[in-house]
Amino acid sequence: MQVSFKPQEPKVLPPNYAPGVDNLTSEDFLKIYMETLRYQDPFQTQDLSKMLDDMVKLNQVKFFNDIRSFTESLKALFNQSTFISSLSLVGKDVIFSTEEVNTVKGGQYYLLSPEDVSQATVKFFDGDQVVKEIKIDLKKGLNELNLDGLPKGQFQVKVFKDGLEYPNVQLGIKGSIKAAAVMNGQLLFELLDGSMIDPSKIIYLGGV
């Protein structure tokens, strides 16, 4: 008995062939490349540069997507760990940095000093005008500010020593943490007044 095999007809790719390379491995790509060279019209050679360029670009996209996915997973894990740790601060008073004293909103304001500074002068500015000036011996750590006599408004605070501005003191305001939450991948604290602050603004965690 005679058995004959009919050879498979080669699949000729049209000149405008745009391969889908989204799931191609380097082996798949090489096979397609070699088969295309084998069956292409010698008088009308096909330019595979676009296909190769697509493959390279796709691999780059896949690489960066994998990196982004890994980074997001790592960030989520970090946020989860940080969030759990931050729950220990709920219900506690903290001092967080602020740019000005706001006597309209009120609150307890402090100066955080890295060292003892005797005979310092604290000036409250409304623009360029000094509206209040007090003498104070700053201690290392927290120093509560006396706001008596300040009118309603927002004031910049500067500390001077021997007539020169002392830049190493931070102005802070006391706040009580009501809750912690992760919003858009960022950890935030909600204070009792409803405002939200970034943990990076907290400058003092000890007893107030």
C-alpha positions in Angstrom: 0.0 0.0 0.0 1.4 3.3 -1.0 1.0 6.2 1.4 1.6 9.7 0.3 1.9 12.8 2.3 0.8 16.1 1.1 3.2 18.7 2.2 1.8 21.6 4.1 1.3 24.6 2.0 3.6 27.4 3.2 1.8 30.4 4.7 2.9 33.5 2.8 2.8 36.7 4.8 1.5 39.7 3.0 3.7 42.8 2.7 1.5 44.8 5.2 1.6 42.0 7.8 1.6 43.4 11.3 2.2 40.6 13.7 0.8 40.6 17.2 3.8 40.2 19.4 2.2 40.7 22.7 2.7 37.0 23.7 5.8 36.2 21.6 8.9 34.8 23.2 12.3 35.3 21.7 12.1 31.7 20.3 8.7 32.4 18.7 10.0 35.6 17.2 13.0 33.8 15.7 10.9 31.1 14.2 8.6 33.6 12.5 11.6 35.5 11.3 13.3 32.5 9.8 10.0 31.3 8.2 9.4 34.7 6.7 12.9 34.8 5.2 12.3 31.3 3.8 9.1 32.1 2.0 9.4 35.7 1.1 9.5 36.9 -2.5 13.2 37.5 -3.4 12.2 40.3 -5.6 10.0 41.9 -3.0 11.8 41.5 0.3 9.9 42.2 3.5 11.2 44.8 5.9 11.2 43.1 9.4 12.6 46.2 11.1 9.2 47.3 12.3 8.4 43.9 13.7 11.7 43.8 15.5 11.2 47.3 16.8 7.7 46.4 18.0 9.2 43.4 19.8 11.8 45.5 21.5 9.3 48.1 22.6 6.9 45.5 23.9 9.6 43.9 25.9 10.5 47.2 27.4 6.8 47.9 28.3 6.5 44.5 29.9 9.7 45.1 31.8 8.6 48.4 33.2 5.1 47.1 33.9 6.7 44.3 35.9 8.8 46.7 37.8 5.9 49.0 38.5 3.8 46.1 39.7 6.6 45.0 42.0 7.1 48.5 43.3 3.4 49.0 43.9 3.2 45.7 45.8 6.2 46.7 47.9 4.7 50.1 48.5 1.4 48.5 49.6 3.2 46.2 52.0 5.2 49.1 53.4 2.0 51.2 53.8 0.3 48.3 55.5 3.2 47.9 57.9 3.4 51.7 58.5 -0.3 51.9 58.9 -0.4 49.2 61.6 2.5 51.0 63.4 0.8 54.4 63.2 -2.3 53.1 64.9 -0.4 53.3 68.2 -0.5 57.1 67.8 -4.3 57.3 67.6 -5.6 59.2 70.6 -2.3 60.8 71.4 -1.2 64.5 71.3 1.6 65.4 68.9 3.3 68.6 67.7 3.4 69.1 64.0 5.1 71.9 62.0 3.3 75.0 60.9 4.3 78.1 58.9 2.5 80.6 61.1 0.6 81.3 64.2 -3.2 81.6 63.5 -5.0 83.3 66.4 -8.3 83.1 64.4 -8.3 79.3 64.6 -6.5 79.3 67.9 -4.5 76.4 69.3 -1.4 75.8 71.4 1.8 76.8 69.7 5.3 75.7 70.6 8.9 76.4 69.6 11.1 73.3 69.3 14.7 74.1 69.9 17.7 71.8 69.4 19.6 73.4 72.3 19.3 75.8 75.2 19.2 79.4 74.0 19.3 82.0 76.8 18.0 85.6 76.3 16.4 84.9 73.0 13.9 87.3 71.4 10.7 86.0 69.7 9.1 88.4 67.3 5.6 88.0 65.7 5.4 89.6 62.3 2.4 90.8 60.3 4.1 91.2 57.0 7.1 93.4 57.8 5.6 94.9 60.9 6.4 93.5 64.4 3.2 93.2 66.4 4.6 91.5 69.4 8.0 90.8 70.9 8.9 88.7 73.9 12.1 87.7 75.7 12.5 84.0 76.5 15.1 81.5 77.7 14.6 78.6 75.3 15.2 75.2 76.6 16.2 72.2 74.5 13.0 70.6 73.3 9.5 72.1 73.5 8.8 75.7 74.6 5.2 76.9 74.8 4.5 80.3 73.2 2.6 83.0 75.0 0.1 84.5 72.6 -1.4 87.0 75.0 -2.0 90.4 73.5 -1.8 89.1 69.9 -4.7 90.4 67.7 -6.8 88.1 65.5 -4.8 87.1 62.4 -2.0 85.1 61.0 1.6 85.9 62.1 5.1 84.8 61.1 7.3 83.9 64.0 11.1 84.5 64.1 13.6 83.9 66.8 16.6 86.2 67.4 19.8 85.9 69.5 22.1 88.8 70.0 20.4 90.7 67.2 20.7 87.9 64.6 18.0 85.6 63.5 18.3 82.1 65.0 17.1 79.7 62.2 17.3 76.4 64.0 14.0 76.6 65.9 10.8 75.0 64.5 7.4 76.4 65.0 4.8 73.8 65.9 1.2 73.4 66.9 -0.4 70.8 69.2 -2.9 68.4 67.7 -4.6 65.2 68.8 -4.7 62.3 66.4 -8.2 61.0 65.9 -7.6 58.3 63.2 -5.1 57.1 60.7 -5.9 56.3 57.1 -4.3 55.4 53.8 -5.6 57.6 51.0 -4.3 57.2 47.4 -1.4 55.2 48.7 -0.4 57.8 51.2 -0.6 57.6 55.0 -2.4 60.5 56.7 -3.5 61.4 60.2 -6.9 62.9 60.9 -6.9 65.4 63.8 -9.8 66.1 66.2 -10.6 69.3 64.3 -11.1 67.2 61.1 -7.9 68.4 59.3 -5.6 65.8 57.7 -1.8 66.0 58.1 1.1 64.1 56.6 3.2 62.1 59.2 6.3 63.9 57.9 5.0 67.1 59.5 5.1 65.7 63.0 8.1 67.2 64.8 7.5 66.0 68.4 6.0 62.8 69.7 6.9 62.9 73.4 4.6 64.0 76.2 3.3 67.5 75.7 
